[in-house]
Amino acid sequence: MDYPCVLHESDAWVYYYARHFGLARELLLSFKYSNQESLGRAIGECIGTALLRDHKNFISSFDVNSVILIPIPLHNDSKRRFNQSVAIANGISRILGFKVSEALHWESNVKAQTERSGKERRKLAEDVFLADMQIAGKKVVIIDDVITTGTTIKRALSACIRAGAECGGAIAWARS
Protein backbone atom coordinates (compact mmCIF):
# COMPACT_ATOMS: atom_id res chain seq x y z
CA MET A 1 0.00 0.00 0.00
CA ASP A 2 1.32 3.42 -0.94
CA TYR A 3 0.42 6.18 1.48
CA PRO A 4 0.25 8.88 0.55
CA CYS A 5 0.00 8.25 -3.16
CA VAL A 6 3.51 8.13 -4.61
CA LEU A 7 2.27 9.18 -8.05
CA HIS A 8 0.63 12.47 -7.07
CA GLU A 9 0.66 14.85 -4.15
CA SER A 10 -2.40 13.70 -2.24
CA ASP A 11 -3.62 12.44 1.10
CA ALA A 12 -5.15 9.46 -0.68
CA TRP A 13 -3.79 5.98 -0.16
CA VAL A 14 -3.33 3.62 -3.10
CA TYR A 15 -3.36 -0.17 -2.99
CA TYR A 16 -2.52 -2.41 -5.91
CA TYR A 17 -2.32 -6.17 -5.73
CA ALA A 18 0.32 -6.91 -8.39
CA ARG A 19 2.66 -5.40 -10.93
CA HIS A 20 1.17 -5.35 -14.43
CA PHE A 21 3.31 -8.02 -16.09
CA GLY A 22 3.51 -11.79 -16.35
CA LEU A 23 0.61 -13.83 -15.07
CA ALA A 24 -1.16 -10.86 -13.45
CA ARG A 25 -1.20 -9.05 -16.81
CA GLU A 26 -2.30 -12.15 -18.72
CA LEU A 27 -5.14 -12.74 -16.29
CA LEU A 28 -6.33 -9.15 -16.59
CA LEU A 29 -6.17 -9.14 -20.39
CA SER A 30 -8.11 -12.41 -20.55
CA PHE A 31 -10.69 -10.98 -18.17
CA LYS A 32 -11.15 -7.75 -20.12
CA TYR A 33 -10.83 -8.79 -23.74
CA SER A 34 -12.06 -12.41 -23.80
CA ASN A 35 -15.34 -11.63 -22.04
CA GLN A 36 -14.30 -13.50 -18.90
CA GLU A 37 -16.46 -11.31 -16.65
CA SER A 38 -16.54 -13.91 -13.86
CA LEU A 39 -12.77 -13.47 -13.42
CA GLY A 40 -13.41 -9.89 -12.28
CA ARG A 41 -15.27 -10.89 -9.16
CA ALA A 42 -12.57 -13.48 -8.37
CA ILE A 43 -9.89 -10.81 -8.85
CA GLY A 44 -11.81 -8.50 -6.50
CA GLU A 45 -12.19 -11.26 -3.91
CA CYS A 46 -8.44 -11.89 -4.12
CA ILE A 47 -7.76 -8.18 -3.52
CA GLY A 48 -10.23 -8.02 -0.61
CA THR A 49 -8.71 -11.10 1.00
CA ALA A 50 -5.19 -9.69 0.63
CA LEU A 51 -6.27 -6.38 2.17
CA LEU A 52 -7.74 -8.18 5.18
CA ARG A 53 -4.64 -10.34 5.53
CA ASP A 54 -1.99 -7.65 5.09
CA HIS A 55 -3.76 -4.46 6.26
CA LYS A 56 -6.44 -5.69 8.68
CA ASN A 57 -6.06 -2.83 11.19
CA PHE A 58 -6.21 -0.23 8.42
CA ILE A 59 -9.27 -1.77 6.73
CA SER A 60 -11.12 -2.40 10.00
CA SER A 61 -10.70 1.29 10.91
CA PHE A 62 -13.32 2.14 8.25
CA ASP A 63 -17.02 2.21 9.08
CA VAL A 64 -18.54 -0.20 6.57
CA ASN A 65 -21.63 2.06 6.25
CA SER A 66 -19.68 5.21 5.41
CA VAL A 67 -17.36 3.85 2.69
CA ILE A 68 -18.42 3.49 -0.94
CA LEU A 69 -16.43 1.69 -3.63
CA ILE A 70 -16.70 3.68 -6.86
CA PRO A 71 -15.51 1.95 -10.03
CA ILE A 72 -14.02 3.91 -12.90
CA PRO A 73 -16.76 3.90 -15.56
CA LEU A 74 -16.40 2.48 -19.05
CA HIS A 75 -15.65 5.06 -21.71
CA ASN A 76 -18.74 6.31 -23.52
CA ASP A 77 -17.68 4.61 -26.76
CA SER A 78 -16.55 1.31 -25.20
CA LYS A 79 -17.53 -1.83 -27.06
CA ARG A 80 -16.95 -4.05 -24.02
CA ARG A 81 -20.17 -5.61 -22.71
CA PHE A 82 -19.22 -5.19 -19.05
CA ASN A 83 -17.27 -2.80 -16.86
CA GLN A 84 -14.21 -4.58 -15.49
CA SER A 85 -13.90 -2.11 -12.59
CA VAL A 86 -17.47 -2.86 -11.48
CA ALA A 87 -16.74 -6.60 -11.50
CA ILE A 88 -13.60 -6.06 -9.40
CA ALA A 89 -15.49 -3.75 -7.01
CA ASN A 90 -18.22 -6.37 -6.54
CA GLY A 91 -15.60 -8.94 -5.56
CA ILE A 92 -13.96 -6.56 -3.08
CA SER A 93 -17.41 -5.73 -1.68
CA ARG A 94 -18.17 -9.40 -1.10
CA ILE A 95 -15.09 -9.70 1.13
CA LEU A 96 -14.99 -6.29 2.85
CA GLY A 97 -18.70 -5.47 2.96
CA PHE A 98 -18.43 -1.97 1.47
CA LYS A 99 -21.20 -0.86 -0.88
CA VAL A 100 -20.53 -0.36 -4.60
CA SER A 101 -21.93 2.67 -6.42
CA GLU A 102 -21.62 3.51 -10.09
CA ALA A 103 -21.78 7.20 -9.17
CA LEU A 104 -19.01 8.33 -11.51
CA HIS A 105 -19.54 9.26 -15.17
CA TRP A 106 -17.37 10.53 -18.01
CA GLU A 107 -18.33 14.18 -18.54
CA SER A 108 -16.95 14.24 -22.07
CA ASN A 109 -15.98 11.81 -24.80
CA VAL A 110 -12.38 10.83 -24.15
CA LYS A 111 -10.66 8.06 -26.01
CA ALA A 112 -9.74 5.00 -23.99
CA GLN A 113 -6.66 5.46 -21.83
CA THR A 114 -5.07 2.31 -23.30
CA GLU A 115 -4.74 4.22 -26.58
CA ARG A 116 -2.85 7.13 -24.97
CA SER A 117 0.77 7.66 -24.05
CA GLY A 118 1.77 8.43 -20.48
CA LYS A 119 2.24 12.09 -21.42
CA GLU A 120 -1.26 12.22 -22.93
CA ARG A 121 -2.76 10.47 -19.91
CA ARG A 122 -1.32 13.08 -17.55
CA LYS A 123 -3.06 15.79 -19.59
CA LEU A 124 -6.52 14.36 -18.85
CA ALA A 125 -8.82 17.32 -18.16
CA GLU A 126 -9.42 18.15 -14.50
CA ASP A 127 -13.20 18.01 -14.97
CA VAL A 128 -13.36 14.85 -17.12
CA PHE A 129 -15.59 13.08 -14.55
CA LEU A 130 -18.89 14.00 -12.94
CA ALA A 131 -19.97 12.32 -9.70
CA ASP A 132 -23.54 11.92 -8.46
CA MET A 133 -24.45 14.02 -5.43
CA GLN A 134 -25.69 10.86 -3.61
CA ILE A 135 -22.10 10.26 -2.46
CA ALA A 136 -21.94 13.49 -0.44
CA GLY A 137 -20.68 12.81 3.08
CA LYS A 138 -19.32 9.36 2.21
CA LYS A 139 -15.69 8.24 2.10
CA VAL A 140 -15.00 7.08 -1.45
CA VAL A 141 -12.54 4.48 -2.64
CA ILE A 142 -11.96 4.48 -6.39
CA ILE A 143 -11.65 1.06 -8.04
CA ASP A 144 -9.75 0.54 -11.29
CA ASP A 145 -8.15 -2.40 -13.04
CA VAL A 146 -4.69 -0.93 -13.71
CA ILE A 147 -2.90 2.17 -12.46
CA THR A 148 -0.52 3.52 -15.07
CA THR A 149 0.06 7.22 -14.34
CA GLY A 150 -2.53 7.63 -11.57
CA THR A 151 -4.16 10.54 -13.36
CA THR A 152 -7.51 8.79 -13.95
CA ILE A 153 -7.80 8.01 -10.24
CA LYS A 154 -6.77 11.54 -9.28
CA ARG A 155 -9.45 13.02 -11.59
CA ALA A 156 -12.06 10.58 -10.28
CA LEU A 157 -11.29 11.45 -6.64
CA SER A 158 -11.49 15.17 -7.51
CA ALA A 159 -14.95 14.69 -9.04
CA CYS A 160 -16.11 12.85 -5.93
CA ILE A 161 -14.78 15.61 -3.68
CA ARG A 162 -16.61 18.21 -5.80
CA ALA A 163 -19.79 16.17 -5.16
CA GLY A 164 -19.21 16.45 -1.40
CA ALA A 165 -17.53 13.12 -0.71
CA GLU A 166 -14.48 12.54 1.45
CA CYS A 167 -11.31 11.33 -0.23
CA GLY A 168 -10.47 7.79 0.83
CA GLY A 169 -8.11 6.21 -1.63
CA ALA A 170 -7.87 3.85 -4.56
CA ILE A 171 -7.61 0.11 -5.15
CA ALA A 172 -6.47 -1.58 -8.35
CA TRP A 173 -5.54 -5.07 -9.46
CA ALA A 174 -2.22 -3.94 -10.92
CA ARG A 175 0.17 -1.06 -11.38
CA SER A 176 2.24 -0.56 -14.51
DAWOFEN-V211842 format. One record per helix or strand. SS is the DSSP state (2 for helix, 1 for strand). FROM is the first residue (numbers start at 1). TO is the last residue. If there is no record, write none. Layout:
SS:FROM:TO
SS:FROM:TO
//
This chain:
1:2:2
1:13:19
2:22:33
2:37:54
2:56:60
1:67:71
2:84:96
1:99:100
1:104:106
2:113:115
2:118:122
1:129:131
2:133:135
1:139:147
2:151:162
1:166:175
//
